[in-house]
Amino acid sequence: ILKGMVISTKMKRTIIIRRNYLHYIKKFNRFEKRHSNMAAHCSPAFEPKEGDIVTVGQCRPLSKTVRFNVLKVEKNQIFGNPRKVFMLF
């Protein structure tokens, strides 16, 4: 079960979520920001908007890229472009 931010709802019943995380660099004793995008199937019962926080769970492969299913949608007030915001969940 993973959490991420919705960044695209342009496909039919499929959304793209962005997962942000920090990666530690031992040499410089600091963290760097990284992210990964993943596709998730979204049931018509959910109406996620860009910037919402969703909880997804793993399921059988539904297509070439879709291996997760949306379980819960939490509304979020992010002003501006949700792709530019770095939030840890």
Secondary structure by P-SEA (a helix, b strand, c coil): cbbbbbcccccccbbbbbbbbbbbbccccbbbbbbbbbbbbbcccccccccbbbbbbbcccccccccccccbbbbbbcccccccccccc
